[in-house]
């Protein structure tokens, strides 16, 4: 009877072990969120996910031998699926199912600003060798790349040319333009232009339009050279300034042009032309009228030079118009 009882006992243990093994089937698949949103700063590999990457499994702990050694349900890994998705998901804690998403290498925002791919979690399966593992549903992951202000603004050309007519004030003489190769609007947009030359009669607005702040005189200065720089919205300055040339055009003044009130003469010079560059400027309208109505093709001018109340010869003296107004 004792032997019989022992057999019954051993048989009962065998039945119990078989029962436990039969209920240790991997019934539930892991659970993760349906979607994730991530941010990664370019030139780094860590992805910040919202919500965090955590997988859960409802299966009960499973005994794997007659010693009643229990191993908790665990998450053994994550799978990333997507064409050219440079990311991987690793398990940080099998028991809690906590994971982390990271890039295979530094991400360049200028090459690609965002990524979309699929992630799945899988458990450790059943038995010591992890047979019949189960996978979670497919979750969509959208990762945006955070830009770093690594590029400086650059002008489309290093020299610009513009012209103004003397005596006029312009709202815009010309426009300079700079660009930035960064990928984000914050760092790729040009937010400000600035004239770096000191004491100029010009100003520039945020769109790069240059204007004169006062009327300019051709006789005073016919050419201005100013330097301009640009700043992106991250306040990074252009690597190289642009040079702007402003040319002042004289206004047309009808009358005799190209002659001077002062003529210098030295003894022994012989004959000298008094007004070699003198010409009659009639401007466009006057020239048109003279040509159409008067049909003037040539002008002959007679210049009489004399000195009133001055009979002595001129020897080594300077003759000035204000001294002899009747010349």
C-alpha positions in Angstrom: 0.0 0.0 0.0 2.9 2.3 0.8 4.4 1.6 -2.6 1.0 2.1 -4.2 0.6 5.4 -2.3 4.1 6.4 -3.4 3.2 5.6 -7.0 0.0 7.6 -6.7 2.0 10.5 -5.2 4.5 10.4 -8.0 1.8 10.1 -10.6 0.1 13.1 -9.0 3.3 15.1 -9.2 3.7 14.2 -12.8 0.1 15.2 -13.6 0.7 18.5 -11.7 3.8 19.2 -13.7 2.1 18.4 -16.9 -0.7 20.7 -15.9 1.6 23.5 -15.2 3.4 23.1 -18.5 0.1 23.0 -20.4 -1.0 26.3 -19.0 2.3 28.0 -19.7 1.3 28.7 -23.3 2.2 32.2 -24.5 -1.4 33.5 -24.8 -0.9 37.2 -25.0 1.1 39.3 -27.3 3.0 42.4 -26.0 1.2 45.8 -26.0 2.7 49.1 -27.0 1.2 52.5 -27.9 -0.3 52.9 -31.3 1.9 55.9 -32.3 4.9 57.8 -31.0 6.3 61.2 -31.7 10.0 61.8 -31.4 12.6 64.6 -31.6 16.3 64.2 -32.2 18.8 67.0 -32.3 21.0 66.7 -35.4 24.5 65.4 -35.0 23.3 63.3 -32.0 21.9 59.8 -31.8 19.4 60.0 -28.8 15.7 60.2 -29.6 13.3 61.7 -27.1 9.9 59.9 -27.5 6.5 60.9 -26.4 5.1 58.7 -24.9 8.1 56.7 -23.8 8.8 53.4 -25.4 7.4 50.8 -23.0 6.0 47.3 -23.9 3.6 45.3 -21.6 2.7 41.6 -21.5 -0.3 40.1 -19.7 1.0 36.6 -19.6 1.5 35.0 -16.1 4.9 33.9 -14.8 5.9 30.4 -16.2 7.7 27.5 -14.3 10.2 25.8 -16.6 11.2 22.8 -14.4 10.0 20.7 -11.5 12.0 22.8 -9.1 9.2 25.4 -9.6 11.6 28.2 -10.7 9.5 31.0 -12.0 10.7 33.5 -14.7 8.5 36.7 -15.1 7.1 37.6 -18.5 9.7 39.7 -20.3 10.1 41.8 -23.4 13.1 40.6 -25.3 13.3 43.1 -28.1 11.9 45.7 -30.5 11.9 45.6 -34.3 12.2 48.8 -36.4 10.7 48.5 -39.9 11.0 51.2 -42.6 12.9 51.9 -45.7 16.3 53.5 -44.9 15.2 54.3 -41.3 18.5 54.9 -39.6 17.2 54.0 -36.1 17.1 51.0 -33.8 15.2 50.3 -30.6 16.9 48.6 -27.7 15.5 47.0 -24.5 16.6 48.7 -21.3 14.7 46.5 -18.9 13.2 43.2 -19.9 10.9 43.0 -16.8 9.4 46.5 -17.1 9.5 46.5 -20.9 11.2 49.8 -21.1 13.0 50.6 -24.3 15.0 53.4 -26.0 15.1 54.6 -29.6 18.4 55.7 -30.9 20.0 56.5 -34.3 22.7 54.4 -35.8 24.8 57.5 -36.2 24.6 61.3 -36.2 21.5 62.7 -38.1 21.9 65.5 -40.6 18.9 67.8 -40.6 20.0 69.4 -43.9 19.7 66.0 -45.6 16.4 64.9 -44.1 14.2 66.8 -41.6 11.9 64.0 -40.5 11.4 60.2 -40.5 8.4 57.9 -40.3 8.7 54.2 -39.7 7.2 51.2 -37.8 8.2 49.7 -34.4 7.1 46.4 -32.9 7.9 44.7 -29.6 8.3 40.9 -29.1 8.3 38.9 -25.9 10.7 36.1 -24.9 8.4 33.3 -26.0 7.9 30.0 -23.9 10.4 27.7 -22.5 14.1 28.2 -21.8 14.8 28.6 -25.6 12.1 31.2 -26.1 10.0 29.3 -28.6 6.8 30.8 -30.1 7.6 34.4 -29.3 4.7 36.8 -30.0 4.9 40.3 -31.4 2.9 43.4 -30.6 0.9 45.4 -33.2 2.8 47.8 -35.4 3.1 51.3 -34.0 3.9 54.3 -36.2 6.8 56.4 -35.1 7.3 60.0 -36.4 10.7 61.6 -35.6 11.6 65.2 -36.3 15.1 66.4 -36.5 16.0 69.4 -34.4 18.2 71.9 -36.2 21.5 73.3 -35.0 22.6 76.7 -36.2 25.8 75.5 -37.8 25.8 77.5 -41.1 26.4 81.2 -41.5 24.4 83.4 -43.9 25.9 83.9 -47.4 25.3 86.6 -49.9 24.3 85.7 -53.4 27.1 88.0 -54.7 29.9 89.7 -52.9 29.5 93.0 -54.9 26.4 95.0 -55.7 26.1 98.1 -57.8 23.4 100.8 -57.8 23.0 104.4 -59.0 21.1 107.5 -57.9 20.5 110.8 -59.4 21.8 113.7 -57.3 19.3 115.6 -55.3 16.8 112.8 -55.0 16.0 110.6 -51.9 15.0 107.0 -52.9 12.9 104.5 -51.0 15.0 101.7 -52.4 18.2 102.0 -54.5 18.9 98.3 -54.7 18.3 95.1 -52.7 21.0 92.7 -51.4 20.1 89.1 -50.6 21.6 86.5 -48.3 20.7 82.9 -47.7 21.4 80.2 -45.1 21.8 76.5 -45.5 20.4 75.4 -42.1 17.2 73.4 -42.4 14.9 75.1 -39.8 13.0 78.4 -40.4 14.6 79.7 -37.2 18.1 79.3 -38.5 17.7 79.4 -42.3 15.8 82.7 -42.5 17.6 86.0 -42.7 16.1 88.3 -40.0 18.3 91.3 -40.2 20.7 93.2 -42.5 23.2 95.8 -41.2 25.5 98.4 -42.8 28.9 98.1 -41.1 30.5 101.2 -42.7 30.5 104.2 -40.5 29.1 107.7 -41.2 27.2 106.8 -44.4 24.2 108.5 -45.9 22.5 105.2 -46.4 20.2 102.8 -44.4 19.1 99.2 -45.0 15.9 97.4 -43.9 15.3 93.8 -42.8 14.6 92.8 -46.4 17.9 94.1 -47.7 16.6 97.2 -49.4 19.2 100.1 -49.3 18.1 103.7 -49.4 19.7 107.0 -49.1 18.9 109.1 -46.0 19.7 112.4 -47.6 20.1 113.9 -51.0 23.5 113.4 -52.6 25.6 115.7 -54.6 27.7 114.6 -57.6 30.1 117.5 -57.2 30.6 116.6 -53.5 31.0 112.8 -54.0 30.2 110.7 -57.1 30.9 107.2 -55.7 30.1 105.6 -52.3 31.4 102.2 -51.1 29.6 100.6 -48.2 29.8 97.2 -46.5 26.7 95.2 -45.5 26.4 92.1 -43.4 23.4 89.7 -42.6 22.1 87.9 -39.6 20.0 84.8 -39.5 17.2 84.5 -36.9 19.6 82.8 -34.5 21.7 86.0 -34.7 24.6 84.2 -36.5 26.4 86.7 -38.7 27.4 86.3 -42.3 30.8 84.8 -42.8 31.7 87.5 -45.3 30.3 91.0 -45.8 29.0 92.3 -49.2 30.4 95.4 -50.8 27.9 97.8 -52.3 28.8 100.5 -54.8 26.5 103.5 -55.1 27.2 105.8 -58.1 25.8 109.3 -58.1 24.6 110.6 -61.5 24.6 114.4 -62.0 21.4 116.1 -63.0 21.3 117.8 -66.3 21.9 121.6 -65.9 21.4 123.6 -69.1 24.1 126.0 -69.9 27.8 126.2 -70.5 29.6 123.3 -68.8 33.3 122.3 -68.4 34.8 125.7 -67.9 36.5 127.2 -64.8 36.5 130.6 -63.4 40.2 130.3 -62.6 42.9 130.0 -65.3 46.6 129.6 -64.4 49.2 130.7 -66.8 53.0 130.5 -66.3 55.5 132.6 -68.3 56.9 130.8 -71.2 54.0 128.6 -71.7 53.1 130.1 -75.0 49.5 129.8 -76.2 47.1 128.0 -74.0 43.4 127.0 -74.4 41.3 128.8 -71.8 38.4 126.3 -71.9 39.4 123.0 -73.6 36.5 121.1 -72.1 33.8 123.7 -72.4 30.5 122.6 -74.0 26.9 123.7 -74.2 24.5 121.4 -72.3 20.9 121.7 -73.4 19.6 118.5 -71.7 17.4 116.0 -73.5 14.2 118.1 -73.9 16.2 121.2 -74.9 18.2 119.1 -77.4 15.0 117.7 -78.8 13.5 121.1 -79.2 16.7 122.6 -80.8 16.9 119.7 -83.2 13.2 119.6 -84.3 12.4 123.3 -84.3 15.6 125.3 -84.6 17.6 122.6 -86.5 20.8 123.9 -84.9 23.8 121.9 -86.0 26.6 124.2 -84.9 27.2 127.0 -82.4 29.9 129.6 -82.7 30.9 131.4 -79.6 33.1 134.5 -79.4 34.9 135.1 -76.2 36.5 138.6 -75.7 39.1 138.8 -72.9 40.0 142.3 -71.8 40.8 144.2 -68.6 39.1 147.4 -67.7 41.3 150.2 -66.3 44.4 147.9 -66.7 46.9 149.0 -69.4 50.1 147.5 -68.1 51.3 144.1 -69.4 50.6 141.0 -67.2 53.9 139.8 -65.7 54.0 136.9 -63.2 50.6 137.8 -61.7 47.5 135.7 -61.1 44.4 137.0 -62.8 41.1 136.1 -61.0 37.6 136.7 -62.2 36.4 138.2 -58.9 39.2 140.9 -59.2 38.3 141.7 -62.8 34.5 141.2 -63.1 34.3 142.6 -66.6 36.6 139.9 -68.0 
